[in-house]
Each structure stands twice: as C-alpha cells, then as structure tokens.
Amino acid sequence: MKTRFLATMSHDIRTPLNGIIGMVNMGNQYADDPQMQQKIREKAMEALKYLVSLVNDVLDMNKLQSGELKDQQILFDLTMVLRELNQIYDERAAKKGIRYEVDWKNSTYSHSALIGNPVYLGRILSNVMDNAIKFSQAGSVITVWVKEETLDDGRAFFTFYCKDQGVGMSEDFIAHAFDMFSQESKTSRSRYEGTGLGLAITKQLVDRMEVLN
C-alpha cells in the first residue's frame, strides 16, 4: 500500500508543480503584458488549489485510518448546509458548461434542525458532486435532490441523490469503487485529475457516521 501510495502521489503532485513552474517562467516572459499575467495567475491558482485538495485527501485518509479524526455531534440546519453546497456547485458546474439543477419536485423532507456532523455530511456530498462534475461533459445536466425516508425514535433518515450524464462505471468497477486509489481505467489518471481517494474517504465517513449516530 505504501509503494502504491508513493507511486500514485508522486505523479499527481509532480504534474501541478511542473505546471506552476511553467507558469512562473511564462510570467517572466510576458512581464509587460497585463492580460497574459492575469491568465497565468489564474492557471497557477488552479494548480495550487488542486495541490491543496491532494494534501487534504491524504491528511483526511490518514486521520480516518489512524482514528485521529474527531467527531462532533452538534445542532445544525440541513437546509442551510444544502443551500451553501448548491450555490458552490452551481458555480463550479457552470464554469464547465454543465447545468446544475435541484429537483424540488422529488425533494421532500420535513425536518431541517438536526443533530449530527455537518462537516462530515458536507464532505461526503462534496466528494460525490466533485466526481459528477469531473466526469461530465459540457452541455450535460447534473440533478440533485434529497428525501427523508423515515423518522423513528428521534432519528431522521435521509437519502441524497446525485444524477449525472457522465461516463458512468462498469459493473465490475462498482465493486472496487470505494477502494483507495481506485479508478475505472489506467487512462483515467491522465484524463481526470484526482487521487482516487475521494470515494474511499466518503465510504469511511459514511460508515463512521452510521456507527456514531
């Protein structure tokens, strides 16, 4: 696992770092061109954000596996959490030319004030929606909704849906979708950015929430 981790991460980290170095060199060449400087800064910022996401994935996975990730059960407003996420991902989808829709007709829940971990919930939903945008093409549609299935003994059960028109997964891959560094094909690493840790982190967070709640 350590060997695979080092091989995977060395490639993923080297790519954006080389891109940033290239952007800095290009900035020196176009020092007197404000428009080009702006484009270079934007590209460098994209690479830096990607590096931060890589580091966050690695740290989160390490904390989950070592048991260091602390749980907090607090009162939070589900509607506010979902509203903030929808605003963020509507903008991200729009940048890629994807339409992001909330299916209000199928969204039904009667309890918004919940006790749980909104940070875990936000991370879980974010990982799913990040994948939906990453593997979808411009002109496609991503639809999200939530349903409160049952309420029993003071516990609310919610099902969150995210439907996209992306490349999808084969039946064989689904069995390994939540494994660390798992991606559909060898070419996925070059076509789509990512560590292959997103769904593994999501699965561990879901399992942890089920145990704690």
C-alpha positions as CSV (number, residue, x, y, z in Angstrom):
1,M,0.0,0.0,0.0
2,K,2.9,2.4,0.8
3,T,4.6,1.6,-2.5
4,R,1.3,2.2,-4.4
5,F,0.7,5.4,-2.5
6,L,4.1,6.8,-3.2
7,A,3.8,5.9,-6.9
8,T,0.4,7.4,-7.2
9,M,1.0,10.6,-5.3
10,S,4.4,11.3,-6.8
11,H,2.7,11.5,-10.2
12,D,-0.2,13.6,-9.0
13,I,1.9,16.1,-7.1
14,R,4.6,16.4,-9.8
15,T,2.1,17.3,-12.6
16,P,0.7,20.5,-11.0
17,L,4.1,21.5,-9.6
18,N,5.6,21.4,-13.1
19,G,2.6,23.4,-14.3
20,I,3.3,26.1,-11.7
21,I,6.9,26.2,-12.6
22,G,6.0,26.6,-16.2
23,M,3.5,29.4,-15.4
24,V,6.2,31.3,-13.4
25,N,8.6,31.0,-16.3
26,M,5.9,32.2,-18.8
27,G,5.1,35.1,-16.4
28,N,8.7,36.3,-16.7
29,Q,8.5,36.2,-20.5
30,Y,5.3,38.3,-20.5
31,A,6.2,40.7,-17.7
32,D,4.8,43.7,-19.6
33,D,1.5,42.0,-20.7
34,P,-1.2,42.5,-18.1
35,Q,-3.8,40.3,-19.8
36,M,-1.3,37.4,-20.1
37,Q,-0.2,37.9,-16.5
38,Q,-3.8,37.6,-15.4
39,K,-4.3,34.3,-17.3
40,I,-1.1,33.0,-15.9
41,R,-2.1,33.8,-12.4
42,E,-5.5,32.1,-12.9
43,K,-3.8,28.9,-14.2
44,A,-1.3,28.9,-11.4
45,M,-4.1,29.3,-8.9
46,E,-6.0,26.3,-10.4
47,A,-2.9,24.2,-10.0
48,L,-2.4,25.4,-6.4
49,K,-6.0,24.6,-5.5
50,Y,-5.6,21.1,-6.9
51,L,-2.4,20.6,-4.8
52,V,-4.3,21.7,-1.7
53,S,-7.1,19.2,-2.5
54,L,-4.5,16.4,-2.8
55,V,-3.0,17.2,0.6
56,N,-6.4,17.4,2.2
57,D,-7.3,14.0,0.8
58,V,-4.1,12.4,2.1
59,L,-4.5,14.0,5.5
60,D,-8.1,13.1,5.8
61,M,-7.4,9.5,4.9
62,N,-4.6,9.3,7.3
63,K,-6.8,10.6,10.1
64,L,-9.6,8.2,9.3
65,Q,-7.3,5.2,9.3
66,S,-5.5,6.2,12.4
67,G,-8.7,7.1,14.3
68,E,-7.5,10.7,14.8
69,L,-10.5,12.3,13.1
70,K,-12.6,13.7,15.9
71,D,-16.4,13.6,15.7
72,Q,-18.6,16.4,16.8
73,Q,-22.4,16.0,17.2
74,I,-23.9,19.5,17.0
75,L,-27.2,21.1,16.1
76,F,-27.2,22.2,12.5
77,D,-29.7,23.3,9.8
78,L,-29.8,20.9,6.9
79,T,-31.4,23.5,4.6
80,M,-28.6,25.9,5.2
81,V,-25.9,23.2,4.6
82,L,-27.6,22.2,1.3
83,R,-28.2,25.7,0.2
84,E,-24.5,26.6,0.6
85,L,-23.4,23.4,-1.2
86,N,-25.8,24.0,-4.1
87,Q,-24.5,27.6,-4.6
88,I,-20.9,26.4,-4.7
89,Y,-21.6,23.5,-7.1
90,D,-23.9,25.5,-9.3
91,E,-21.0,27.9,-9.9
92,R,-18.5,25.1,-10.4
93,A,-20.7,23.3,-12.9
94,A,-21.4,26.5,-14.8
95,K,-17.7,27.1,-15.3
96,K,-17.5,23.7,-17.2
97,G,-20.7,24.4,-19.1
98,I,-22.8,22.0,-17.1
99,R,-26.3,22.7,-15.9
100,Y,-26.8,22.1,-12.2
101,E,-30.4,21.5,-11.1
102,V,-32.1,20.9,-7.8
103,D,-35.1,18.7,-8.3
104,W,-37.5,20.4,-5.9
105,K,-40.4,18.1,-7.0
106,N,-38.7,15.0,-5.7
107,S,-37.0,16.7,-2.7
108,T,-39.1,16.0,0.4
109,Y,-38.0,16.4,4.0
110,S,-39.8,17.7,7.0
111,H,-37.0,18.0,9.5
112,S,-34.3,20.6,9.0
113,A,-32.9,21.1,12.5
114,L,-30.7,18.0,13.0
115,I,-28.0,16.8,15.4
116,G,-25.0,15.3,13.7
117,N,-21.8,16.3,12.0
118,P,-22.4,18.9,9.2
119,V,-18.7,18.8,8.3
120,Y,-18.8,15.1,7.5
121,L,-22.1,15.5,5.6
122,G,-20.7,18.4,3.6
123,R,-17.5,16.4,2.7
124,I,-19.5,13.4,1.7
125,L,-21.8,15.3,-0.6
126,S,-18.9,17.4,-2.0
127,N,-17.0,14.3,-2.9
128,V,-20.0,12.9,-4.8
129,M,-20.7,16.2,-6.6
130,D,-17.0,16.8,-7.4
131,N,-17.0,13.4,-9.2
132,A,-20.2,14.2,-11.0
133,I,-18.7,17.4,-12.4
134,K,-15.3,15.9,-13.1
135,F,-16.7,13.0,-15.2
136,S,-19.4,15.0,-17.0
137,Q,-19.1,16.9,-20.3
138,A,-20.1,20.4,-21.2
139,G,-23.8,20.6,-22.1
140,S,-24.8,17.8,-19.8
141,V,-27.1,18.1,-16.7
142,I,-26.5,17.2,-13.0
143,T,-29.6,16.8,-10.9
144,V,-29.6,16.6,-7.1
145,W,-32.4,16.0,-4.5
146,V,-32.9,14.7,-1.0
147,K,-35.7,12.6,0.6
148,E,-36.4,11.9,4.2
149,E,-37.4,8.3,4.1
150,T,-38.4,7.6,7.7
151,L,-38.4,9.0,11.2
152,D,-38.2,6.7,14.2
153,D,-37.3,7.2,17.8
154,G,-35.9,10.7,17.2
155,R,-33.7,9.7,14.3
156,A,-34.2,11.1,10.8
157,F,-33.1,9.0,7.8
158,F,-32.2,10.9,4.6
159,T,-31.3,9.7,1.2
160,F,-29.3,12.1,-1.0
161,Y,-29.4,11.7,-4.8
162,C,-27.0,12.9,-7.4
163,K,-27.8,12.1,-11.0
164,D,-25.4,13.0,-13.9
165,Q,-24.9,12.2,-17.5
166,G,-21.2,11.4,-17.2
167,V,-19.1,8.4,-18.3
168,G,-20.5,6.1,-15.6
169,M,-19.0,3.0,-14.1
170,S,-18.9,-0.6,-15.2
171,E,-20.5,-3.3,-13.1
172,D,-17.0,-4.8,-12.4
173,F,-15.6,-1.5,-11.2
174,I,-18.5,-0.7,-8.9
175,A,-17.3,-3.5,-6.5
176,H,-14.0,-1.6,-6.2
177,A,-15.2,2.0,-6.4
178,F,-14.6,2.6,-2.7
179,D,-11.1,1.2,-2.6
180,M,-8.1,3.5,-2.1
181,F,-6.7,4.9,-5.4
182,S,-9.4,3.1,-7.4
183,Q,-10.2,4.5,-10.8
184,E,-12.1,3.0,-13.7
185,S,-9.1,2.6,-16.1
186,K,-5.4,3.4,-16.4
187,T,-6.2,6.3,-18.7
188,S,-8.4,7.9,-16.1
189,R,-5.4,9.3,-14.2
190,S,-4.2,11.2,-17.3
191,R,-7.7,12.4,-18.4
192,Y,-9.2,13.3,-15.0
193,E,-7.5,14.9,-12.0
194,G,-7.7,13.2,-8.7
195,T,-6.1,10.8,-6.2
196,G,-8.7,8.1,-6.3
197,L,-9.2,8.7,-2.6
198,G,-12.5,10.7,-2.8
199,L,-14.9,7.8,-2.7
200,A,-12.8,5.9,-0.2
201,I,-12.9,8.8,2.2
202,T,-16.7,9.1,1.5
203,K,-17.3,5.5,2.4
204,Q,-15.3,5.7,5.6
205,L,-17.1,8.9,6.7
206,V,-20.5,7.3,6.0
207,D,-19.5,4.2,8.0
208,R,-18.3,6.3,10.8
209,M,-21.5,8.4,10.9
210,E,-23.6,5.3,11.0
211,V,-21.7,3.9,14.0
212,L,-21.7,7.2,15.9
213,N,-25.3,8.1,15.3
